[in-house]
Amino acid sequence: MAFFLFVDESGQDHRDSPCEVLAGVAVEDRLLWSLIQEVQAMEVRCFGRPFSSEAHEVKGRALLHRRVFKQAAQGEPFAPDQRAELARELLEDPQNPTRMRMTALAQAKLAFVQEVLAICARFRCKAFASLVRADAPRVDSREHLRKDYVTLFQNLHYFLEGTNPLAQGVVVFDELEKSQSHLLINQMDRYFKRSPYGQSQAELIVPEPFFVHSDLTTGIRLADFLAYILSWGFRTTAMTEPRRAELLPFVEQACALRHRATREYNGTMAVHWSFAVLQDLRPRDQQTGA
């Protein structure tokens, strides 16, 4: 038995995202192909044809951008069949946009993301995320694995341990530039082989990850949706970053996919949610006041 953790990130370019997010969606191996087929079928139902192509990215920033919500609100909601037909017409004839076609396509984009999150829930997927302030203190180290990755793997370990102690976690990343991929592989190798926490987690998590093209891999698209939604919509009382209110229904769906783990420390039970907010990426001994 194994779980694939598809991982993507949002906001690391520090352009306009309010915070950085490293997000992952875990899918049980025996359910993966069925989930992929469900998502592909939903894509056709929403858009009247496959939406993904060289001209159209199936990414959170494209499907959930502010302008998509504005276009979707230009008219009353279309019935699903009419919406799909109008969306298909615009996708196949982009040189002849009409208000109805543009409105229907925008509504189809929002419906697709909503339905994909519902599919994830039906297939018992689990969502993981490390959210980091854009200005969080950090260290520039080529040796050590970043704290947001460490936290993500820790929460994956809690999930695997509590679900089936014989299960294995297989990590799948969106492909990075080759030198960055090598760097991440080396950092993970050092973490899982040399640190006490990493060594214990390596019992359930395969230390060597896979890298795939995001535009060809459904699982990475799921992680991309999650990362974008959390970056712009998920907030705790400790977070002061602005949020987009129109994303709240999607945030609720994402939160329903979280894993809740309990751990005992010195006789006291502590709760760990699989969404973690990190205020500081430095090692504990380098933080102010440590």
DOSE-890737 format. One record per residue (C-alpha): residue in one letter; x, y, z. Coordinates in steps of 0.05 Angstrom, whole numbers, plus 5000, padded with zeros to 4 digits. Each point is the difference from the previous one (the first is absolute). Example, Ala and Ser with C-alpha at 12.3 -4.5 7.8 and 13.67 -1.06 7.14 Angstrom:
   type   east   north     up
      A   5246    4910   5156
      S   5027    5069   4987
END
This chain:
   type   east   north     up
      M   5000    5000   5000
      A   5026    5069   4982
      F   4978    5072   4997
      F   5025    5048   4947
      L   5011    5071   5026
      F   4997    5048   4941
      V   5034    5066   5020
      D   4999    5069   4970
      E   5012    5070   5025
      S   4972    5070   4993
      G   5028    5069   5014
      Q   5074    4982   5002
      D   5014    5051   4946
      H   4980    5055   5049
      R   4962    5038   4946
      D   4929    5013   5023
      S   4982    4940   5044
      P   4986    5019   5072
      C   5038    4939   5027
      E   5040    4940   4978
      V   4966    4932   5000
      L   5030    4931   4992
      A   4940    4954   4989
      G   4989    4926   4990
      V   4942    4953   4984
      A   5006    4927   5022
      V   4964    4946   4960
      E   4999    4926   5015
      D   5034    4961   4945
      R   4941    4954   4984
      L   4954    5060   4992
      L   5046    5044   4959
      W   4979    4978   4930
      S   4926    5003   5016
      L   5009    5070   5028
      I   5038    5022   4938
      Q   4944    4974   4955
      E   4947    5036   5042
      V   5038    5066   4995
      Q   5009    4992   4924
      A   4927    4984   4991
      M   4980    5060   5042
      E   5044    5044   4957
      V   4960    4979   4938
      R   4933    5008   5037
      C   5018    5071   5021
      F   5032    5026   4936
      G   4967    4956   4947
      R   5070    4975   4982
      P   5068    4993   5032
      F   5021    5069   5024
      S   5074    4986   5009
      S   5042    5014   4939
      E   5062    5039   4979
      A   4955    5062   4999
      H   4965    4989   5067
      E   5032    4985   5067
      V   4962    4960   5052
      K   5028    5040   5057
      G   4970    5036   5060
      R   5024    5068   4977
      A   4965    4991   4933
      L   4935    4969   5025
      L   4991    5040   5064
      H   5027    5069   4981
      R   4960    5060   5023
      R   4979    5015   4928
      V   4969    4930   4994
      F   4954    5015   5058
      K   4981    5067   4969
      Q   4985    4968   4933
      A   4960    4944   5033
      A   4957    5053   5034
      Q   4982    5035   4934
      G   4936    4960   4994
      E   4956    4950   5034
      P   5028    4930   5010
      F   4992    4956   4938
      A   4973    4930   5004
      P   5058    4950   4998
      D   4986    4975   4929
      Q   4992    5070   4971
      R   5061    5025   5038
      A   5043    4943   4972
      E   4976    5012   4929
      L   5014    5075   5003
      A   5068    4987   5032
      R   5017    4950   4945
      E   4981    5050   4946
      L   5047    5052   5028
      L   5057    4951   5010
      E   4994    4976   4928
      D   4987    5069   4971
      P   5040    5049   5044
      Q   4998    5055   4946
      N   4925    5008   5009
      P   4987    5013   5073
      T   4931    5021   5022
      R   4977    5022   5068
      M   4961    4935   5010
      R   5059    4957   4980
      M   5048    5037   5045
      T   4952    4997   5059
      A   4988    4926   4989
      L   5074    4984   4995
      A   5015    5038   5064
      Q   4943    4963   5036
      A   5027    4935   4973
      K   5069    5014   5028
      L   4973    5012   5070
      A   4954    4939   4996
      F   5058    4956   4977
      V   5044    5018   5060
      Q   4941    4990   5047
      E   4984    4932   4970
      V   5073    4979   5002
      L   5004    5014   5075
      A   4936    4961   5009
      I   5031    4941   4962
      C   5061    5003   5046
      A   4953    4995   5060
      R   4964    4940   4970
      F   5066    4964   4988
      R   5022    5014   5071
      C   5060    5043   4979
      K   5037    5037   5055
      A   5027    5071   4993
      F   5065    5025   5031
      A   5029    5070   4999
      S   5054    5044   5030
      L   4982    5074   4998
      V   5056    5050   5008
      R   4999    5076   5007
      A   5033    5032   4939
      D   5047    5037   5046
      A   5013    4943   5048
      P   5073    4997   5026
      R   5038    4944   4966
      V   5069    4973   4988
      D   5031    4991   4931
      S   5027    4929   5006
      R   5015    4952   4944
      E   5010    4944   5050
      H   4939    5000   5044
      L   4929    4985   4979
      R   4954    5060   5009
      K   4955    5000   5060
      D   4936    5002   4957
      Y   5021    4934   4967
      V   5019    4970   5067
      T   4932    5019   5028
      L   4963    4972   4940
      F   5037    4933   5006
      Q   4987    4998   5075
      N   4925    5007   4989
      L   5002    4948   4945
      H   5035    4953   5048
      Y   4946    5012   5053
      F   4947    4983   4949
      L   5034    4936   4976
      E   5015    4978   5070
      G   4928    5010   5021
      T   4969    4970   4937
      N   5042    4938   4989
      P   5070    4992   5030
      L   5018    4954   4942
      A   4982    5053   4947
      Q   5054    5035   4961
      G   4998    5073   4979
      V   5027    5017   4930
      V   5015    5073   4988
      V   4987    5029   4930
      F   5023    5071   4985
      D   4985    5048   4943
      E   5064    5000   4960
      L   5049    5056   5017
      E   5059    5027   4962
      K   5050    4942   4998
      S   5050    5030   5049
      Q   4944    5016   5048
      S   4974    4929   4995
      H   5069    4973   5016
      L   5006    5047   5059
      L   4933    4977   5028
      I   5017    4927   4991
      N   5066    5010   5037
      Q   4966    5038   5056
      M   4947    4946   5008
      D   5054    4946   4999
      R   5039    5035   5055
      Y   4937    5012   5042
      F   4973    4929   4996
      K   5068    4967   5011
      R   5034    5046   5052
      S   4947    5034   5043
      P   4966    4960   5055
      Y   4931    5025   4978
      G   5014    4984   4927
      Q   5026    4931   5016
      S   4937    4982   5038
      Q   4956    5028   4943
      A   5039    4961   4948
      E   4967    4937   5028
      L   4935    5023   4966
      I   5022    5052   4949
      V   5043    4981   4940
      P   5058    5051   5005
      E   5011    5006   4925
      P   4945    5040   4964
      F   4974    4997   4929
      F   4997    5062   4955
      V   4946    5008   4947
      H   4973    5053   4953
      S   4942    5036   5033
      D   4962    5010   4934
      L   5001    4925   4988
      T   4984    4975   5070
      T   4931    5004   5032
      G   5026    4992   5071
      I   5045    5061   4994
      R   4941    5041   4975
      L   4961    4981   5063
      A   5059    5025   5043
      D   5003    5064   4958
      F   4926    5015   5013
      L   5011    4988   5074
      A   5062    5044   5004
      Y   4966    5058   4964
      I   4936    4996   5041
      L   5038    4999   5066
      S   5047    5055   4980
      W   4944    5048   4985
      G   4944    4975   5045
      F   5022    4961   5061
      R   5014    5040   5063
      T   5008    4987   5074
      T   4998    5051   5057
      A   5076    5004   4996
      M   4998    5021   4927
      T   4990    5073   4980
      E   5007    4991   4924
      P   4941    5024   4958
      R   4953    4947   4975
      R   4951    4994   4942
      A   4930    4990   5027
      E   4975    4968   4935
      L   5047    4941   5012
      L   4969    4982   5068
      P   4955    4944   4973
      F   5062    4968   4968
      V   5039    5009   5065
      E   4945    4963   5038
      Q   5005    4942   4951
      A   5076    5000   5007
      C   4996    5001   5076
      A   4953    4939   4998
      L   5059    4961   4970
      R   5047    5014   5058
      H   5026    4944   5044
      R   4994    5006   5075
      A   5053    4962   5039
      T   5008    4994   5075
      R   5067    4989   5035
      E   5016    4990   5073
      Y   5054    5043   5031
      N   5017    4989   5074
      G   4931    4972   5014
      T   4963    5056   4962
      M   4965    4989   4934
      A   5015    5052   4946
      V   4963    5010   4935
      H   5038    5009   4934
      W   4961    5024   4939
      S   5031    4987   4932
      F   4998    5075   4984
      A   5057    5034   5037
      V   5015    5075   5004
      L   5074    5016   5007
      Q   5022    5069   5025
      D   5075    4985   4997
      L   5039    4954   4954
      R   5064    5003   5041
      P   5022    4942   5044
      R   4977    5007   5072
      D   5070    5016   5026
      Q   5006    5058   4951
      Q   4934    5034   5017
      T   5000    5062   5042
      G   4994    4985   5074
      A   5018    4926   4992
END
